[in-house]
Amino acid sequence: MKHISFTLDNGIRAILVPIQEVASVTAMVMVGAGSRYETNKNNGVSHFLEHMAFKGTEKRPTALEIATSIDGKGAESNAFTGKEATAYYIKSAATHLDFSLDVLSDVLLHSKFDKEEIDRERHVIIEEINMYEDLPMRKIGDDFESLLYGDTPLGWDIAGVKDIILNMQREDFISYMSSLYSADNMIVVVSGRMDVEKTKEKITEYFADFKKFETRKWEKVTESQNAPQVFLRHKKTEQAHFALGFRTLGLLDPENAQDRYPLSILSAMLGGGMSSRLFYEVRERRGLAYYVRAYDEQYFDAGYLASFAGVQPTKIDEAIKVVVDEYHKLENNGSVTEKELVKAKEYTKGHFVMDLEDTKSIAVYYGMKELLERKEANPDDILKKIDAVTLDEVNAMIKKYFKNQPLNLALIGDFEDKSRFENLLK
């Protein structure tokens, strides 16, 4: 998959991924801004700001006008916020790319942040927070990261804190944007059918007015853990949910290049499909869970590999013990075979390729690579790196992380005694 990169005079980086075989195109603006850049006084502002993006500009005064113009093109618009990146995009027929770039630049340069819109949207976000509270399958991931990173921006919920959301004002958005939405902290990605030269001209035309300034830095996480730890959220639910895993390393760690792909293969072996170790042992053999999965996550300076499951509350101890036992099985020499390695690599490659089957996901891939890693990475290069993982490298990861890192357990369910679960990790 070929791509073209260039940089505007103000520092905005642009990536074009021409795919002439499709009739659609995604225009996306990605910013190096997210919840880990927040303070305890504005936690939630990154996400709230994302909600305000399409609520009115000087050129398009109301949310209805913006929505009507997008709908009138048969396009779809949305945005998402993470801990280290925020993205805004419009996906449309290729004939409307000019319109998409115009709207995206407009909402990021000229949003009005009208008080009435802010007051309405703050209640929408409160309901979003309430929704996550009622979705333990979703909430358990936040709780696991809170356990790992504590009361730091990396450990806070992206959606924010209700009291702060209820008191956020227009000035908070303006102040936040003026600390992070610098031209050289932004990337414009266009993926799909396009005229490359015309697209370059339009990006330059619409994004030349963004200013460049020094941006706020993220707070580095200090990790220190000598023993297993447990986080318990007491909630009366029909199903108990847990996350069990250990710390690994971050994207900027010098050892990341050698560790990240073997770690991905390990997570696939554990919970990457219906024949994975955890799916087979937890669901197929014992019928303890409907969903069970594992994945590895990497932020700038920290990371983890964890397993997740939802189980009958009376079976929670058994399910946790099965996962712990599967971790220990990996530590036995010769546990991982060449056959299992090949299967895990094919699984990982297959899902990576399937994740890049539409113009939006392609834009996310290229944008994240450039924004978070400052790397231009063709998907074919990633496939080659996955193929190159050896059995020795996988076993080295097992020794480095499974044997040497204490376990972390987060739970949501109708339980009161945390010590009972601490005993399962010894």
C-alpha positions in Angstrom: 0.0 0.0 0.0 1.7 3.2 -1.2 1.4 6.5 0.6 2.7 10.1 0.1 3.9 12.3 2.9 4.5 16.0 3.0 4.7 18.8 5.5 3.1 22.3 5.3 5.1 25.4 6.1 3.4 25.7 9.5 4.4 22.1 10.5 1.2 20.2 9.8 2.1 16.7 8.5 0.0 15.2 5.8 -0.3 11.6 4.6 -2.1 10.6 1.5 -3.0 6.9 0.9 -4.5 6.7 -2.7 -6.8 3.7 -3.2 -8.4 4.2 -6.6 -10.2 0.9 -6.5 -12.8 2.3 -4.0 -15.4 5.0 -4.5 -15.1 6.5 -1.0 -12.5 8.6 0.8 -11.8 9.4 4.5 -10.4 12.8 5.6 -9.1 12.7 9.1 -7.3 15.2 11.4 -5.4 13.6 14.2 -4.0 15.6 17.2 -1.5 14.7 19.8 -4.0 15.5 22.6 -5.8 13.2 25.0 -6.6 12.6 28.6 -3.0 12.0 29.7 -2.3 15.7 28.9 -5.0 16.8 31.4 -4.8 17.9 35.0 -7.0 17.1 38.0 -8.8 20.3 37.4 -9.8 19.7 33.7 -10.0 15.8 33.6 -12.4 15.1 30.7 -11.7 18.2 28.7 -10.2 16.3 25.8 -13.3 14.1 25.3 -15.7 17.0 25.9 -13.8 19.1 23.3 -14.2 16.3 20.8 -18.0 16.3 21.5 -18.0 20.1 20.8 -16.3 19.9 17.4 -19.3 19.8 15.2 -21.5 22.1 17.3 -21.2 25.3 15.3 -18.6 27.7 13.7 -18.7 31.2 12.4 -19.2 29.9 8.9 -21.7 27.2 9.9 -23.3 28.6 13.0 -25.3 25.7 14.4 -24.9 22.0 15.0 -27.9 21.3 12.8 -26.4 23.3 10.0 -23.2 21.3 10.1 -25.0 18.0 10.4 -27.4 18.9 7.6 -24.5 19.8 5.3 -22.7 16.5 6.0 -25.9 14.4 5.7 -26.7 16.2 2.5 -23.5 14.8 1.0 -24.3 11.3 2.1 -21.3 11.4 4.3 -20.6 10.4 7.9 -18.7 12.3 10.5 -17.4 11.4 13.9 -14.5 11.7 16.3 -12.8 9.7 19.0 -10.6 10.5 22.0 -7.9 8.4 23.5 -5.3 8.9 26.2 -2.6 10.1 23.7 -4.5 11.1 20.6 -7.8 12.7 19.4 -9.1 12.3 15.9 -11.9 14.0 13.8 -13.0 12.6 10.5 -15.5 12.6 7.6 -16.0 9.7 5.3 -17.7 10.4 2.1 -17.9 9.7 -1.6 -14.7 10.7 -3.3 -16.4 13.6 -5.1 -16.9 15.3 -1.7 -13.3 15.3 -0.4 -13.0 19.1 -0.9 -16.1 19.6 1.3 -14.8 17.2 4.0 -11.4 19.0 4.3 -13.2 22.4 4.4 -15.5 21.3 7.3 -12.7 19.6 9.3 -10.4 22.7 9.1 -13.4 25.0 10.0 -14.5 23.1 13.1 -10.9 23.0 14.4 -10.1 26.6 13.7 -13.4 28.4 14.2 -15.6 26.5 16.7 -17.8 28.9 18.6 -18.1 26.9 21.8 -21.5 28.4 22.4 -22.6 28.4 26.0 -26.0 26.8 25.3 -24.4 24.0 23.3 -21.9 23.4 26.1 -24.6 23.2 28.6 -26.6 20.7 26.5 -23.6 18.6 25.7 -22.3 18.3 29.3 -25.5 16.3 30.1 -24.9 14.1 27.1 -21.4 13.3 28.4 -22.8 12.6 31.9 -25.1 10.1 30.4 -22.2 8.6 28.5 -20.3 8.2 31.7 -23.4 6.6 33.3 -23.6 4.2 30.3 -20.1 3.0 30.8 -20.8 2.5 34.5 -23.6 0.2 33.5 -21.4 -1.7 31.1 -18.9 -3.6 33.2 -17.6 -5.4 30.2 -16.4 -2.0 29.0 -15.6 -0.5 32.4 -13.2 -3.3 33.4 -10.6 -2.0 31.0 -10.7 1.4 32.6 -10.4 -0.2 36.1 -7.5 -2.3 35.1 -5.6 0.8 33.8 -6.6 2.7 37.0 -5.0 -0.2 39.0 -1.8 0.0 37.0 -1.3 3.8 36.8 -3.2 5.0 39.9 -4.1 8.7 40.3 -2.2 9.9 37.3 -3.5 11.2 34.0 -2.7 7.8 32.4 -4.9 6.1 35.1 -7.8 8.5 34.7 -11.0 7.7 32.7 -11.0 9.4 29.3 -14.6 10.4 29.7 -13.7 12.5 32.8 -15.2 13.2 36.2 -18.8 14.2 36.5 -18.2 17.2 38.8 -15.6 18.6 36.5 -17.8 18.1 33.4 -20.7 19.9 35.1 -18.5 22.9 35.7 -16.5 23.1 32.5 -16.7 26.4 30.6 -15.9 27.8 27.2 -12.5 29.1 28.5 -11.5 25.6 29.4 -11.8 24.5 25.8 -9.9 27.5 24.5 -7.1 27.1 27.0 -6.8 23.4 26.3 -6.6 23.9 22.5 -4.0 26.6 22.9 -1.8 24.2 24.8 -2.0 21.3 22.4 -3.6 22.0 19.1 -0.4 23.3 17.5 0.1 22.8 13.8 3.2 20.7 14.3 1.1 18.5 16.7 -1.5 17.7 14.0 -1.7 15.3 11.1 -4.0 15.3 8.2 -4.6 11.9 6.6 -6.6 11.2 3.5 -7.3 7.6 2.5 -9.3 6.4 -0.5 -10.0 7.6 -4.0 -8.4 11.0 -4.8 -6.5 13.2 -7.2 -3.2 13.4 -5.3 -2.1 16.8 -6.6 -5.5 18.4 -6.1 -5.6 16.9 -2.6 -2.2 18.4 -1.7 -3.4 21.8 -2.9 -6.6 21.6 -0.9 -4.9 20.5 2.3 -2.5 23.4 2.0 -5.4 25.8 1.3 -7.5 24.7 4.2 -4.9 24.0 6.9 -2.3 26.8 6.3 -3.9 29.1 8.9 -3.2 26.8 11.9 -0.5 28.3 14.2 2.6 26.6 15.5 3.5 26.9 19.2 5.2 25.0 22.0 2.8 22.3 23.4 2.1 20.9 26.8 4.1 17.8 27.7 2.7 14.5 29.0 3.5 13.4 32.6 5.8 10.4 32.6 4.5 7.4 34.6 6.7 6.0 37.4 6.1 2.3 37.7 7.2 0.3 40.7 5.5 -3.0 41.7 7.0 -5.8 43.8 3.9 -7.8 44.6 0.5 -8.7 43.0 -2.3 -6.2 43.5 -6.0 -6.2 43.2 -8.7 -3.5 42.5 -12.3 -4.4 43.4 -15.3 -2.4 42.2 -18.3 -3.6 44.2 -21.4 -3.7 41.9 -24.4 -6.0 41.9 -24.3 -7.6 38.5 -25.5 -10.8 37.0 -22.1 -11.4 35.6 -18.7 -10.8 37.2 -15.9 -9.3 35.1 -12.2 -9.4 35.6 -9.0 -8.3 33.9 -5.7 -10.1 34.8 -2.3 -9.2 33.5 1.1 -7.6 34.0 3.1 -4.6 33.0 5.2 -4.7 29.8 6.8 -1.7 28.1 5.9 1.5 26.2 6.2 2.6 22.6 9.2 4.8 23.3 11.1 2.2 25.3 14.4 1.3 23.6 13.5 -2.4 23.8 10.1 -1.9 22.1 11.3 -2.7 18.6 12.4 -6.2 19.7 9.6 -6.9 22.1 6.3 -5.6 20.6 5.8 -8.3 17.9 6.6 -11.3 20.1 4.3 -9.8 22.7 1.5 -9.5 20.1 2.0 -13.2 19.2 1.9 -14.1 22.9 -1.4 -12.3 23.4 -2.8 -14.1 20.3 -1.8 -17.5 21.8 -3.5 -16.7 25.0 -6.8 -15.1 23.9 -6.8 -14.4 20.2 -9.4 -16.7 18.9 -11.6 -19.7 19.5 -8.6 -22.1 19.5 -6.5 -19.8 21.8 -5.4 -21.2 25.2 -7.8 -19.2 27.3 -10.8 -19.5 25.1 -10.4 -23.3 25.1 -9.7 -23.7 28.8 -12.1 -21.1 30.2 -15.0 -21.4 27.8 -14.8 -24.6 25.8 -13.6 -27.0 28.5 -15.2 -25.5 31.6 -18.1 -23.3 30.3 -17.1 -20.6 32.7 -17.5 -17.6 30.4 -19.1 -16.4 27.2 -16.4 -13.9 26.3 -12.7 -14.4 27.1 -9.9 -12.5 25.3 -6.4 -11.1 25.7 -4.6 -8.2 24.2 -1.5 -6.1 24.7 -1.6 -2.3 25.0 1.2 0.2 24.6 1.3 3.9 25.6 4.3 6.2 25.2 6.1 5.1 28.3 4.1 2.1 29.7 2.3 -1.0 28.5 0.6 -4.2 29.6 -0.7 -7.6 28.5 -4.0 -8.6 30.0 -6.7 -11.2 29.8 -10.4 -10.3 30.2 -13.5 -12.4 30.9 -17.1 -12.2 32.1 -18.1 -15.2 34.3 -20.8 -16.4 36.7 -20.1 -14.8 40.1 -20.1 -18.2 41.9 -17.4 -19.3 39.4 -15.1 -16.3 39.7 -12.4 -17.9 41.8 -12.2 -20.9 39.5 -12.0 -18.7 36.4 -9.2 -16.6 37.8 -7.3 -19.7 38.8 -7.6 -21.2 35.3 -6.1 -18.0 33.8 -3.3 -17.9 36.3 -2.6 -21.6 35.6 -2.5 -20.9 31.9 0.1 -18.1 32.5 2.2 -20.6 34.5 1.9 -23.2 31.8 3.6 -20.8 29.4 6.5 -20.6 31.7 7.3 -24.3 31.2 10.1 -24.9 28.7 8.8 -26.3 25.5 5.2 -25.2 26.2 5.0 -23.2 23.0 5.5 -25.2 19.9 6.4 -24.2 16.4 2.9 -25.2 15.2 1.3 -22.9 17.8 3.7 -20.1 16.8 2.7 -20.4 13.1 -1.0 -20.4 14.0 -0.7 -17.3 16.2 1.3 -15.4 13.5 -1.3 -16.2 10.8 -4.1 -15.2 13.2 -2.3 -11.9 14.0 -1.6 -11.1 10.3 -5.1 -12.0 9.3 -6.8 -9.7 11.8 -4.3 -6.9 11.0 -5.2 -7.1 7.3 -8.9 -7.3 8.0 -8.7 -4.3 10.3 -7.5 -2.3 7.2 -10.4 -3.1 5.0 -11.9 0.4 4.8 -10.6 3.9 4.2 -11.3 5.0 7.8 -9.3 2.3 9.5 -6.4 2.9 7.0 -6.4 6.6 7.9 -6.3 5.7 11.6 -3.4 3.3 11.1 -1.2 5.8 9.2 -2.2 8.7 11.5 -1.4 6.8 14.7 1.9 5.5 13.4 3.0 9.0 12.5 1.6 10.8 15.5 2.6 8.4 18.3 5.7 6.8 16.9 6.9 9.3 14.3 7.2 6.4 11.8 6.0 5.9 8.3 5.1 2.2 8.3 3.7 0.4 5.3 1.4 -2.4 6.4 3.5 -4.8 4.4 6.4 -4.0 6.7 4.3 -4.9 9.7 3.4 -8.3 8.1 7.1 -9.0 7.5 7.9 -8.2 11.2 5.2 -10.6 12.4 6.5 -13.3 10.1 10.0 -12.8 11.4 9.0 -13.6 15.1 10.8 -16.8 16.3 10.2 -19.3 18.9 13.2 -18.1 20.8 11.9 -14.6 20.9 8.5 -15.7 22.2 10.2 -17.7 25.0 12.3 -14.7 25.8 9.1 -12.6 26.3 7.7 -15.3 28.6 10.8 -15.3 30.7 11.0 -11.5 30.7 7.4 -10.7 31.6 5.4 -13.7 32.7 8.1 -14.9 35.1 9.4 -11.5 36.3 6.3 -9.2 36.5 3.8 -9.4 39.4 0.2 -9.9 38.4 -2.6 -7.3 38.5 -6.2 -8.2 38.9 -9.2 -5.8 38.5 -12.7 -7.1 39.2 -16.3 -5.8 39.0 -19.0 -7.7 40.8 -20.9 -8.3 44.0 -17.9 -9.0 46.2 -16.7 -7.4 49.4 -13.5 -9.3 50.4 -10.5 -8.3 48.3 -8.1 -10.6 50.2 -9.8 -13.6 48.8 -8.7 -12.6 45.4 -5.2 -11.6 46.5 -4.7 -15.1 47.7 -5.4 -16.4 44.2 -2.4 -14.5 42.8 0.2 -15.9 45.2 
